[in-house]
Amino acid sequence: MISKYKYGVIGCTACRQVKGVNLDNMTTKCPYCGKTLKIKEQRILYETSNTQELQKIVARINEQLQKK
């Protein structure tokens, strides 16, 4: 399925932190633990076409995770 959105939010399967990604890329590296993630195999938590919105959502989700 082709998404109309360019960016997404995924969670790292190793450290559980979330990050924003370009959905056109094949892989990304987690900035927290260094694990390489295959984007197409990840659950997309949020999608957007706006980079500013992406940054806000990533920050909000990571903040919520820190409170748990």
Phi and psi restraints in degrees (range 20) as a CNS / XPLOR table:
assign (resid 1 and name C) (resid 2 and name N)
       (resid 2 and name CA) (resid 2 and name C) 1.0 -91.7 20.0 2
assign (resid 2 and name N) (resid 2 and name CA)
       (resid 2 and name C) (resid 3 and name N) 1.0 129.5 20.0 2
assign (resid 2 and name C) (resid 3 and name N)
       (resid 3 and name CA) (resid 3 and name C) 1.0 -89.2 20.0 2
assign (resid 3 and name N) (resid 3 and name CA)
       (resid 3 and name C) (resid 4 and name N) 1.0 145.3 20.0 2
assign (resid 3 and name C) (resid 4 and name N)
       (resid 4 and name CA) (resid 4 and name C) 1.0 -82.4 20.0 2
assign (resid 4 and name N) (resid 4 and name CA)
       (resid 4 and name C) (resid 5 and name N) 1.0 -7.2 20.0 2
assign (resid 4 and name C) (resid 5 and name N)
       (resid 5 and name CA) (resid 5 and name C) 1.0 -97.7 20.0 2
assign (resid 5 and name N) (resid 5 and name CA)
       (resid 5 and name C) (resid 6 and name N) 1.0 146.7 20.0 2
assign (resid 5 and name C) (resid 6 and name N)
       (resid 6 and name CA) (resid 6 and name C) 1.0 -92.7 20.0 2
assign (resid 6 and name N) (resid 6 and name CA)
       (resid 6 and name C) (resid 7 and name N) 1.0 -29.2 20.0 2
assign (resid 6 and name C) (resid 7 and name N)
       (resid 7 and name CA) (resid 7 and name C) 1.0 -120.9 20.0 2
assign (resid 7 and name N) (resid 7 and name CA)
       (resid 7 and name C) (resid 8 and name N) 1.0 152.5 20.0 2
assign (resid 7 and name C) (resid 8 and name N)
       (resid 8 and name CA) (resid 8 and name C) 1.0 -144.9 20.0 2
assign (resid 8 and name N) (resid 8 and name CA)
       (resid 8 and name C) (resid 9 and name N) 1.0 167.3 20.0 2
assign (resid 8 and name C) (resid 9 and name N)
       (resid 9 and name CA) (resid 9 and name C) 1.0 -114.0 20.0 2
assign (resid 9 and name N) (resid 9 and name CA)
       (resid 9 and name C) (resid 10 and name N) 1.0 127.9 20.0 2
assign (resid 9 and name C) (resid 10 and name N)
       (resid 10 and name CA) (resid 10 and name C) 1.0 -126.9 20.0 2
assign (resid 10 and name N) (resid 10 and name CA)
       (resid 10 and name C) (resid 11 and name N) 1.0 158.8 20.0 2
assign (resid 10 and name C) (resid 11 and name N)
       (resid 11 and name CA) (resid 11 and name C) 1.0 -106.6 20.0 2
assign (resid 11 and name N) (resid 11 and name CA)
       (resid 11 and name C) (resid 12 and name N) 1.0 140.6 20.0 2
assign (resid 11 and name C) (resid 12 and name N)
       (resid 12 and name CA) (resid 12 and name C) 1.0 -71.3 20.0 2
assign (resid 12 and name N) (resid 12 and name CA)
       (resid 12 and name C) (resid 13 and name N) 1.0 133.3 20.0 2
assign (resid 12 and name C) (resid 13 and name N)
       (resid 13 and name CA) (resid 13 and name C) 1.0 -75.6 20.0 2
assign (resid 13 and name N) (resid 13 and name CA)
       (resid 13 and name C) (resid 14 and name N) 1.0 -14.3 20.0 2
assign (resid 13 and name C) (resid 14 and name N)
       (resid 14 and name CA) (resid 14 and name C) 1.0 -93.5 20.0 2
assign (resid 14 and name N) (resid 14 and name CA)
       (resid 14 and name C) (resid 15 and name N) 1.0 -50.3 20.0 2
assign (resid 14 and name C) (resid 15 and name N)
       (resid 15 and name CA) (resid 15 and name C) 1.0 -109.8 20.0 2
assign (resid 15 and name N) (resid 15 and name CA)
       (resid 15 and name C) (resid 16 and name N) 1.0 -6.7 20.0 2
assign (resid 15 and name C) (resid 16 and name N)
       (resid 16 and name CA) (resid 16 and name C) 1.0 70.8 20.0 2
assign (resid 16 and name N) (resid 16 and name CA)
       (resid 16 and name C) (resid 17 and name N) 1.0 7.9 20.0 2
assign (resid 16 and name C) (resid 17 and name N)
       (resid 17 and name CA) (resid 17 and name C) 1.0 -78.9 20.0 2
assign (resid 17 and name N) (resid 17 and name CA)
       (resid 17 and name C) (resid 18 and name N) 1.0 154.6 20.0 2
assign (resid 17 and name C) (resid 18 and name N)
       (resid 18 and name CA) (resid 18 and name C) 1.0 -106.9 20.0 2
assign (resid 18 and name N) (resid 18 and name CA)
       (resid 18 and name C) (resid 19 and name N) 1.0 156.3 20.0 2
assign (resid 18 and name C) (resid 19 and name N)
       (resid 19 and name CA) (resid 19 and name C) 1.0 -149.3 20.0 2
assign (resid 19 and name N) (resid 19 and name CA)
       (resid 19 and name C) (resid 20 and name N) 1.0 157.5 20.0 2
assign (resid 19 and name C) (resid 20 and name N)
       (resid 20 and name CA) (resid 20 and name C) 1.0 -87.6 20.0 2
assign (resid 20 and name N) (resid 20 and name CA)
       (resid 20 and name C) (resid 21 and name N) 1.0 142.8 20.0 2
assign (resid 20 and name C) (resid 21 and name N)
       (resid 21 and name CA) (resid 21 and name C) 1.0 -137.2 20.0 2
assign (resid 21 and name N) (resid 21 and name CA)
       (resid 21 and name C) (resid 22 and name N) 1.0 155.6 20.0 2
assign (resid 21 and name C) (resid 22 and name N)
       (resid 22 and name CA) (resid 22 and name C) 1.0 -84.1 20.0 2
assign (resid 22 and name N) (resid 22 and name CA)
       (resid 22 and name C) (resid 23 and name N) 1.0 118.4 20.0 2
assign (resid 22 and name C) (resid 23 and name N)
       (resid 23 and name CA) (resid 23 and name C) 1.0 -68.7 20.0 2
assign (resid 23 and name N) (resid 23 and name CA)
       (resid 23 and name C) (resid 24 and name N) 1.0 -10.5 20.0 2
assign (resid 23 and name C) (resid 24 and name N)
       (resid 24 and name CA) (resid 24 and name C) 1.0 -79.4 20.0 2
assign (resid 24 and name N) (resid 24 and name CA)
       (resid 24 and name C) (resid 25 and name N) 1.0 -19.1 20.0 2
assign (resid 24 and name C) (resid 25 and name N)
       (resid 25 and name CA) (resid 25 and name C) 1.0 -75.9 20.0 2
assign (resid 25 and name N) (resid 25 and name CA)
       (resid 25 and name C) (resid 26 and name N) 1.0 156.5 20.0 2
assign (resid 25 and name C) (resid 26 and name N)
       (resid 26 and name CA) (resid 26 and name C) 1.0 -86.1 20.0 2
assign (resid 26 and name N) (resid 26 and name CA)
       (resid 26 and name C) (resid 27 and name N) 1.0 -41.2 20.0 2
assign (resid 26 and name C) (resid 27 and name N)
       (resid 27 and name CA) (resid 27 and name C) 1.0 -135.9 20.0 2
assign (resid 27 and name N) (resid 27 and name CA)
       (resid 27 and name C) (resid 28 and name N) 1.0 165.8 20.0 2
assign (resid 27 and name C) (resid 28 and name N)
       (resid 28 and name CA) (resid 28 and name C) 1.0 -149.9 20.0 2
assign (resid 28 and name N) (resid 28 and name CA)
       (resid 28 and name C) (resid 29 and name N) 1.0 156.2 20.0 2
assign (resid 28 and name C) (resid 29 and name N)
       (resid 29 and name CA) (resid 29 and name C) 1.0 -108.9 20.0 2
assign (resid 29 and name N) (resid 29 and name CA)
       (resid 29 and name C) (resid 30 and name N) 1.0 133.1 20.0 2
assign (resid 29 and name C) (resid 30 and name N)
       (resid 30 and name CA) (resid 30 and name C) 1.0 -67.7 20.0 2
assign (resid 30 and name N) (resid 30 and name CA)
       (resid 30 and name C) (resid 31 and name N) 1.0 126.8 20.0 2
assign (resid 30 and name C) (resid 31 and name N)
       (resid 31 and name CA) (resid 31 and name C) 1.0 -74.7 20.0 2
assign (resid 31 and name N) (resid 31 and name CA)
       (resid 31 and name C) (resid 32 and name N) 1.0 -11.6 20.0 2
assign (resid 31 and name C) (resid 32 and name N)
       (resid 32 and name CA) (resid 32 and name C) 1.0 -93.0 20.0 2
assign (resid 32 and name N) (resid 32 and name CA)
       (resid 32 and name C) (resid 33 and name N) 1.0 -43.9 20.0 2
assign (resid 32 and name C) (resid 33 and name N)
       (resid 33 and name CA) (resid 33 and name C) 1.0 -119.8 20.0 2
assign (resid 33 and name N) (resid 33 and name CA)
       (resid 33 and name C) (resid 34 and name N) 1.0 -10.3 20.0 2
assign (resid 33 and name C) (resid 34 and name N)
       (resid 34 and name CA) (resid 34 and name C) 1.0 88.1 20.0 2
assign (resid 34 and name N) (resid 34 and name CA)
       (resid 34 and name C) (resid 35 and name N) 1.0 -0.7 20.0 2
assign (resid 34 and name C) (resid 35 and name N)
       (resid 35 and name CA) (resid 35 and name C) 1.0 -67.4 20.0 2
assign (resid 35 and name N) (resid 35 and name CA)
       (resid 35 and name C) (resid 36 and name N) 1.0 137.8 20.0 2
assign (resid 35 and name C) (resid 36 and name N)
       (resid 36 and name CA) (resid 36 and name C) 1.0 -86.4 20.0 2
assign (resid 36 and name N) (resid 36 and name CA)
       (resid 36 and name C) (resid 37 and name N) 1.0 128.9 20.0 2
assign (resid 36 and name C) (resid 37 and name N)
       (resid 37 and name CA) (resid 37 and name C) 1.0 -117.1 20.0 2
assign (resid 37 and name N) (resid 37 and name CA)
       (resid 37 and name C) (resid 38 and name N) 1.0 135.1 20.0 2
assign (resid 37 and name C) (resid 38 and name N)
       (resid 38 and name CA) (resid 38 and name C) 1.0 -84.8 20.0 2
assign (resid 38 and name N) (resid 38 and name CA)
       (resid 38 and name C) (resid 39 and name N) 1.0 113.6 20.0 2
assign (resid 38 and name C) (resid 39 and name N)
       (resid 39 and name CA) (resid 39 and name C) 1.0 -58.9 20.0 2
assign (resid 39 and name N) (resid 39 and name CA)
       (resid 39 and name C) (resid 40 and name N) 1.0 -41.8 20.0 2
assign (resid 39 and name C) (resid 40 and name N)
       (resid 40 and name CA) (resid 40 and name C) 1.0 -66.4 20.0 2
assign (resid 40 and name N) (resid 40 and name CA)
       (resid 40 and name C) (resid 41 and name N) 1.0 -18.3 20.0 2
assign (resid 40 and name C) (resid 41 and name N)
       (resid 41 and name CA) (resid 41 and name C) 1.0 -93.1 20.0 2
assign (resid 41 and name N) (resid 41 and name CA)
       (resid 41 and name C) (resid 42 and name N) 1.0 -3.9 20.0 2
assign (resid 41 and name C) (resid 42 and name N)
       (resid 42 and name CA) (resid 42 and name C) 1.0 -94.2 20.0 2
assign (resid 42 and name N) (resid 42 and name CA)
       (resid 42 and name C) (resid 43 and name N) 1.0 151.6 20.0 2
assign (resid 42 and name C) (resid 43 and name N)
       (resid 43 and name CA) (resid 43 and name C) 1.0 -76.9 20.0 2
assign (resid 43 and name N) (resid 43 and name CA)
       (resid 43 and name C) (resid 44 and name N) 1.0 124.5 20.0 2
assign (resid 43 and name C) (resid 44 and name N)
       (resid 44 and name CA) (resid 44 and name C) 1.0 -85.1 20.0 2
assign (resid 44 and name N) (resid 44 and name CA)
       (resid 44 and name C) (resid 45 and name N) 1.0 116.0 20.0 2
assign (resid 44 and name C) (resid 45 and name N)
       (resid 45 and name CA) (resid 45 and name C) 1.0 -81.9 20.0 2
assign (resid 45 and name N) (resid 45 and name CA)
       (resid 45 and name C) (resid 46 and name N) 1.0 -26.9 20.0 2
assign (resid 45 and name C) (resid 46 and name N)
       (resid 46 and name CA) (resid 46 and name C) 1.0 -161.1 20.0 2
assign (resid 46 and name N) (resid 46 and name CA)
       (resid 46 and name C) (resid 47 and name N) 1.0 144.2 20.0 2
assign (resid 46 and name C) (resid 47 and name N)
       (resid 47 and name CA) (resid 47 and name C) 1.0 -128.9 20.0 2
assign (resid 47 and name N) (resid 47 and name CA)
       (resid 47 and name C) (resid 48 and name N) 1.0 144.7 20.0 2
assign (resid 47 and name C) (resid 48 and name N)
       (resid 48 and name CA) (resid 48 and name C) 1.0 -156.9 20.0 2
assign (resid 48 and name N) (resid 48 and name CA)
       (resid 48 and name C) (resid 49 and name N) 1.0 165.5 20.0 2
assign (resid 48 and name C) (resid 49 and name N)
       (resid 49 and name CA) (resid 49 and name C) 1.0 -107.6 20.0 2
assign (resid 49 and name N) (resid 49 and name CA)
       (resid 49 and name C) (resid 50 and name N) 1.0 1.5 20.0 2
assign (resid 49 and name C) (resid 50 and name N)
       (resid 50 and name CA) (resid 50 and name C) 1.0 -113.1 20.0 2
assign (resid 50 and name N) (resid 50 and name CA)
       (resid 50 and name C) (resid 51 and name N) 1.0 120.9 20.0 2
assign (resid 50 and name C) (resid 51 and name N)
       (resid 51 and name CA) (resid 51 and name C) 1.0 -67.8 20.0 2
assign (resid 51 and name N) (resid 51 and name CA)
       (resid 51 and name C) (resid 52 and name N) 1.0 -32.9 20.0 2
assign (resid 51 and name C) (resid 52 and name N)
       (resid 52 and name CA) (resid 52 and name C) 1.0 -67.5 20.0 2
assign (resid 52 and name N) (resid 52 and name CA)
       (resid 52 and name C) (resid 53 and name N) 1.0 -41.5 20.0 2
assign (resid 52 and name C) (resid 53 and name N)
       (resid 53 and name CA) (resid 53 and name C) 1.0 -63.5 20.0 2
assign (resid 53 and name N) (resid 53 and name CA)
       (resid 53 and name C) (resid 54 and name N) 1.0 -40.6 20.0 2
assign (resid 53 and name C) (resid 54 and name N)
       (resid 54 and name CA) (resid 54 and name C) 1.0 -57.8 20.0 2
assign (resid 54 and name N) (resid 54 and name CA)
       (resid 54 and name C) (resid 55 and name N) 1.0 -47.4 20.0 2
assign (resid 54 and name C) (resid 55 and name N)
       (resid 55 and name CA) (resid 55 and name C) 1.0 -61.3 20.0 2
assign (resid 55 and name N) (resid 55 and name CA)
       (resid 55 and name C) (resid 56 and name N) 1.0 -40.7 20.0 2
assign (resid 55 and name C) (resid 56 and name N)
       (resid 56 and name CA) (resid 56 and name C) 1.0 -65.6 20.0 2
assign (resid 56 and name N) (resid 56 and name CA)
       (resid 56 and name C) (resid 57 and name N) 1.0 -42.2 20.0 2
assign (resid 56 and name C) (resid 57 and name N)
       (resid 57 and name CA) (resid 57 and name C) 1.0 -66.5 20.0 2
assign (resid 57 and name N) (resid 57 and name CA)
       (resid 57 and name C) (resid 58 and name N) 1.0 -43.7 20.0 2
assign (resid 57 and name C) (resid 58 and name N)
       (resid 58 and name CA) (resid 58 and name C) 1.0 -60.0 20.0 2
assign (resid 58 and name N) (resid 58 and name CA)
       (resid 58 and name C) (resid 59 and name N) 1.0 -46.2 20.0 2
assign (resid 58 and name C) (resid 59 and name N)
       (resid 59 and name CA) (resid 59 and name C) 1.0 -62.4 20.0 2
assign (resid 59 and name N) (resid 59 and name CA)
       (resid 59 and name C) (resid 60 and name N) 1.0 -42.9 20.0 2
assign (resid 59 and name C) (resid 60 and name N)
       (resid 60 and name CA) (resid 60 and name C) 1.0 -64.0 20.0 2
assign (resid 60 and name N) (resid 60 and name CA)
       (resid 60 and name C) (resid 61 and name N) 1.0 -44.9 20.0 2
assign (resid 60 and name C) (resid 61 and name N)
       (resid 61 and name CA) (resid 61 and name C) 1.0 -66.3 20.0 2
assign (resid 61 and name N) (resid 61 and name CA)
       (resid 61 and name C) (resid 62 and name N) 1.0 -44.9 20.0 2
assign (resid 61 and name C) (resid 62 and name N)
       (resid 62 and name CA) (resid 62 and name C) 1.0 -63.3 20.0 2
assign (resid 62 and name N) (resid 62 and name CA)
       (resid 62 and name C) (resid 63 and name N) 1.0 -35.8 20.0 2
assign (resid 62 and name C) (resid 63 and name N)
       (resid 63 and name CA) (resid 63 and name C) 1.0 -63.8 20.0 2
assign (resid 63 and name N) (resid 63 and name CA)
       (resid 63 and name C) (resid 64 and name N) 1.0 -43.4 20.0 2
assign (resid 63 and name C) (resid 64 and name N)
       (resid 64 and name CA) (resid 64 and name C) 1.0 -64.3 20.0 2
assign (resid 64 and name N) (resid 64 and name CA)
       (resid 64 and name C) (resid 65 and name N) 1.0 -38.1 20.0 2
assign (resid 64 and name C) (resid 65 and name N)
       (resid 65 and name CA) (resid 65 and name C) 1.0 -65.5 20.0 2
assign (resid 65 and name N) (resid 65 and name CA)
       (resid 65 and name C) (resid 66 and name N) 1.0 -34.7 20.0 2
assign (resid 65 and name C) (resid 66 and name N)
       (resid 66 and name CA) (resid 66 and name C) 1.0 -67.0 20.0 2
assign (resid 66 and name N) (resid 66 and name CA)
       (resid 66 and name C) (resid 67 and name N) 1.0 -27.9 20.0 2
assign (resid 66 and name C) (resid 67 and name N)
       (resid 67 and name CA) (resid 67 and name C) 1.0 -76.6 20.0 2
assign (resid 67 and name N) (resid 67 and name CA)
       (resid 67 and name C) (resid 68 and name N) 1.0 -19.2 20.0 2
